[in-house]
Amino acid sequence: MKMPTVALVGRPNVGKSTIFNKIVGAKISIIEDTPGVTRDRIYSEAIYKSFKFNLIDTGGIDVSKEIFNDEIKVQASIAIDEADVIVFVVDGKEGLSQNDLAVRDMLRKCNKRVVVAVNKVDVKASKEHLYDFYELGFDDYIWISAEHNIGMGELLDSITEGFNEADVDKEDSRLKFCVIGRPNVGKSSLINALLNEDRVIVSDVAGTTRDSIDTTFKYQGEEFVVIDTAGMRKKGKVYEAVEKYSLLRSLRAIDRSDLCLLVINAEEGIIEHDKHIASYALEKGKGLIIVVNKWDKVENPNVKEYERIVRSEFQFLSYAPIVYLSALTKKRLHTLMPEVLKVSENIKREFKTSILNEVINDAYQLNLPPSYKGKRLKIYFVNQSGTKPPKFTFHVNNKGLVHFSYERYLENKLRENLELAGTPIVLQFKNRGEE
């Protein structure tokens, strides 16, 4: 059964993002007093009582001529098309405006159920405007203050009226992967190419995508969730508060993902910040694929030579597959999803204890660990203790004897003998009898 979709629409700065965050119970949408901060559609699943639905936050619609405004209108239109219920958010403090009337005209044509949420009713000034909004001509009006949680239950009751009850405890088993990288390397273009539709605003202005956007799509009959993250800038270069939120959001998107696509720009080459971004994914134990985008712009492309450069720059990611493509022309795009499938299998792969011990015993005999003060590391046995990423526990005589170079040697031997491309692995050492 298809999950219902609810879209929040309205002019800029009426509190859509605050309502969105209250409903989904997390700070997913950026809240800022700057009009026009939410430019792309922001998706999230929401649960209220026994109802489950998709919620979309849209950019504020402004009839004045301004950069991005036409694109915001297109995004809002798509959200309205996708929605089963539309929450038209208006500002009780400021009363009706020309922009509200412009939004009303858009909604009149859509033939969807519209609930008007009159926000900021906790402010004294709102008393003067309470009845003005009936002029909009809709049937359902709810008076709320999202900031102070007034009327939110009533709003949610109205939104979910007629929805079917859902199994809210069911775990989401779909693979989630996020697209990370510096601003303007082509992350949004890559997702648009994958989805074959302009679901994310693509612009040549660096930093256009400031929120993370979840989109579901199907590949070979299987459902995936792709998360487009804000372009990450160096922390020292995060000038405005909005950019700061975006970096945190990108880190949280990595948290929510099973694996990450690190996009780098083939024209510009690799810079230090690309490595910082990759390290976020590595720290979180996520699968990783390096995507070299804008490959069509490289003169005399040489995969072997470029791979040598990538491997020397990303020495800590020697296990990550590299894909060369052009999101814009879709050249070599077909090589990406097979790698995603392969890595998605590897991050949750489980190995028999007998096979692990065979690999490690052979490695141990081939290259004995160095002795220290007459003592040598002994490995009694190894077993797998987790997945996503795969974790291996070594039961030893004295974990203090494990030298980092020997640990790296053991990791390399596991990688040589087992299918672990694209996934970090965790090696833990425990003394015999240790919990």
N, C-alpha and C positions, 0 to 999 in steps of 0.2 A: 504493500500500500504506500502510495506517494505521501511523503511528509508535507503538511501544509507550509506555505511560505508567507511571511508577513514582512511588508516593506514599510520603513519609516521615511516619510517624505515631508518636505517643507522648505521654507526659505532659510537662508543662513542664520545660524546663531539662535535658534528657537529652543535648543536643548535636545535635539534628536540623539546625539551621541550619549548624553547623560541617561536618557531613557533606555537606549540600547544597552549600556553597561549595567543599568539596574536590572534589566530583564535577564541578561545572560549571566549576571553575577560575577563579572570580571571586567577589568578595565581594558577592553579590546579596542574600542574606538577612542581616538585622540579627542580629549576635551580641552578646548582653548577658547579664549574670548575673541580670537581672530576669526572673522567670517571666512568661510571657504576652506576650512582646515580639512574636513573629510571630503576628498575629491573622488575617490573610487568607491564602489559598492563594497561594504564590509559585511561579510557573511559570518554567522555563527549559529550553532544549534542552541535552542533554548528549551527549558523544561519548566512547566508551570502546572502544579497539581499532577494529574496523570496525563497531561498533554505535552506533546513534543512537537516543535516546529522550527523551521529555519527562519532566522531573522536577518533582514538586510538593512543596513544603515546607508543612506545615500548622501551625496554632497548637497549643500544648500542651493536652491534654485534662485538665481538673481537675474532679473530682467535687464539690469544695466550691462553695458558691454564691458566684458572683462576677460582676460586670458583664462582659458580652461572652462569658461561658463557654458559654451556650446557643448563641450564634451560632457560636462556634468549633467546637462539636460538629457543627453543621449543615455548616460549611465542611469539616470533616474527613470527614464522611459523604459529601459530594459528591466529594471527592478520592478516597476509597476506591471509590466507584462508578465513577469515571473510570479508575481504575488497573488495569493488567494484573498488576502485581506490587506488593506492599506491603512496605516495610521498616519493621518494628516496632522502634523504637529504645528501648532500656532503659539504665538507669544502673548499670554494674557496680560502681561505688564505693558506691552507696547500697543496692543490692539491690532486691528486689521491694517494691512499694507497692500500696495500694488503687487508686491511679490506673492502675497497670499492669494490674491485674485488670479494671478498667472498660474499658480499651482492648482487652484480650484479648476481652472479651465482645462488643464491637462487631465485632471482626475475625472471630470465630467464625461470625457470621451471613452473612458476605459471600462465601464460597466462592471466594476468590482465593488465589493463591500468596503465602504470607507468609514473609519471611526475617527472623529475629530478629537484630538487630545489638546485641550487648552492648558498649556504649561505655565508655570510660574505664578499660580493663583495664590501663593503664600504672600506675595508682594501687595502692599496696600493699593498701589496704582491699578491693579488688575480689576478692582471692584467697579471702576468706571467703564471697563470694556466687556464685562461678562456677557452681555446680550448681543454685542455687535456681531459675534461670530455666527449667529443663526442666519445672518445674511448670506453665508456661504451656501446654504441650501441643502445640507446633508441631514441625515436622520439621527445619527448617533454622536452625542457630545459627552466627553468625560472631562471633568475638571481635575487637574493634577498639579503636583509640584514634584518633579522627578528628583530634584536636589534634596528635598526633605521627605521623600517617600510617601507623599500624600496622594491618595487616589490610585496608586499603582495596582492594587488588588482589583479594584473596579475596572481599570483599563484592561488588565489581563483577562478578567472574566468576559469582558465584551469581545476582546480579540479572539478568544478560544471558543466562543459560542458556536456550536455546530461542528467543532472538530471531533474526530474519533479519538478515543483514548489509546495511548501508545504504551508499548512495553519499555518503560523508561530505564529499566535496569540492564537492558541488552547492551553488551559491550560492542564498540565499533571496531570491527576487525579489518577495516579497509586500510591499505597501505597509505601512509601520509608522507609526502616528500616536499621539502621546501626548496625554493630557488634563492640562493644567497650570492652576494657579491657587492662590489663597490657600486656607487651610483652610475647609471648610464652605461653599463656594460651589455645591456640588452636582455635583462631578466624578464621584463613584461612582454617584450617581443617574443621571447622564447615560449612563454606560456600561451600567448595568443596563437603561435604557430602550432603548439601541441593541441590546443582546444579548437583551432580552426575558426575562432570567432573573436571579436574585439571585446573580451570580457573585462580587460584591464586597460586603463588609459595608457596609451603609448605616446610619448612626447620626447623631443630631443632636449628638453630642459632637464638637467641633472636633478635627481631628487623628486621626480613627479610622484612616485608611489611612496606615500609616507606611512601607510598602514599595511598590515599583513592581510592578505585576502585569501580565503579558502574557496576553492572551486572543485567540484566533483566532476570527473569525466570517466568515460569507459575506454578501455583498450583491451582488445582480444576478449571481450565479454566480461572483463573484470573491472570492478569499480575502484578508482583511485581518488585521493584528495591531494590536490597540489596547492601549496601555500606560497604566494608571491610576497616576498618580504621587502621592506623599505631598503633602499640602497644604504649600505652602512658606510658612515664616514668615520675617520679617526676621531677618538673621543675628544682630543684637543681642538678639533675643528668643528665641533658641534656648536654652532653659533646660536641658533634660535631654539627655544624650548621645544618646538614641534619636532625638530631633528633629533633632540635628545630622547623624546618619547619613542621615536621611530627605531633608534638603535636598540632600546630595551625591548621593543616589540619584536624586532628581528631575532633577538636572543630567545625570546619566549617562543617564537615560531620554530626555532631550532629545537627547543625543548619539546614541542608538541609533535615533531616529525620523527619518522623512523629513519629517513635518510635525507641527505642534502645534495643538491646540485650546486657546486661552486662554479659560477660563471666568470670567466676572465675574457678580456678583450684581446683578440689575436693581434689587432693593429697596434695597440699600446704596449703589449707585452705584460710581464708580471711585475708588480711593484710590491713593496713591503707590506702594504695594507691587505693585499690579497692573502698573504700568509696569516695575518692576524685573524681575518675572517674565517679561514680554514681551521685555525686553532680553536675557535669557538665550537665548531662542530666536533672536532676531535675530543675536546674536553668533555663534551656531553655524551661521548660514546656513540655518535651517529654514523651510519653508513655514509660514504661520500663518493661522488663521481665528479671529476673535473671536466667542465664543459668549456671548450675553447670556441667562443662565439666569434662571428664576423670573419670566419675563415675565408669567405669569398673575397675579402678585401686584401688578403695577403698576396704579395707579388711572389711568384715562383714558390708556391707552398710546398714544404718538404716536411712530411709528418715525422720522419725519423729525427730530423734535426730539431724540430720544435719539441718533440718528446724528450730529447736529451736536455733541452733548456728547462722544461717543466719539471723533470725529475731532479735536476740539480737545484732548482729553486725550492721545490717542495719535497725535500729529502725525508721529512717525517710522514709523507703520504705516499710512500713507494708502492703501497698496496692498492691505491685508488685508480680505477680505470680512467682513461682519458678519451673524450669524444670530441671530434672536430666537426663543426657544423656552421651553418648560417641560418639564424632564426628568421632573417628578413626574406631570403630567397628560398628557405626550407631545404636547401641543399644539405644532404647527409643527415637530415632530421630523423630519418628512419633508423639511424644507428643508436639513438638515445634510449628509447623505451626498452629494447632488449637488455641493455645494461642495467636499467632501473629494476627490471624483473630479476636479473641475476643477483644483484646486490641485495634486493629485498629478501631473496631466499637465503643468502649467506649470513645476514645479520641474525637470522633466527635458526640457523643450522645447528643440529645436534649430532654429536659424534659418540660412538661406542667407546666405553672406557678401555676396552682391549686394544682398539686401534690407536688411541691416544698413547697408551703405555708402550706400544710397539714403536711408534715414532720417537718418543722421548728416550726410550732405552737405547735405540740405535744412535740417536744424537749424542747421548751421554758417553757411550762406548767409543764413538768416533772422535770425540773431543772432550776429555775429562776436564771438569772445572779446576781452576788453579787452587792449590792448597794455601792456607793462611795459618801461620804459626803451627804448622804440623797437622792442621785439620782440613778436611776436604768436604765439600757439599755432597751429600748423598740424597738421591731422589728415590723415595720408596714407591710411590705411585702417583698418578695424576688422574683427575676426573673433571668432567665439565660441570660447572656449578651455576651456569646461567646463560641466557641469550639476550640479544639486543643491547649490547654486542655480546658475542660469545665470551664467556669467562671460564678460565681453566685454573683449578686449584692444585698446586704441587705440594705433596706431603713430604717433608724433608727432615733431616736430622737437626739442622740449625739454619733458620732463614737468614741469620746475620751473615752467613757465608755466601749469600747470593750477590755476586758482583753484577753491576748494571750491564757490562759487556756480555756476560754469560746469559743474562736474562734476554738480551737482544738476540743472541745466538739461538736460544730455545724458541723465541717467537718466529725467527726466520725459518727454522726447521719445521715448525707447525704449518707455516704458510706454504712452504715448499711441498708438503705432503697432503695438505687438506685444502678444500675449496673455500677460501676465505677472502677472495678478491672484493675490494670495496668496503670491507668492514674492519674497524679497529678491533683488537682483541685485548682482553685483560688477563694478565697472569698474576695469580695470588700465591704466596708461599706460606705454608703453615707448618709449625713444628708438630711432630707426632703427639697426638693426645690433645692438641690445642683446639678449642671450640671455634 
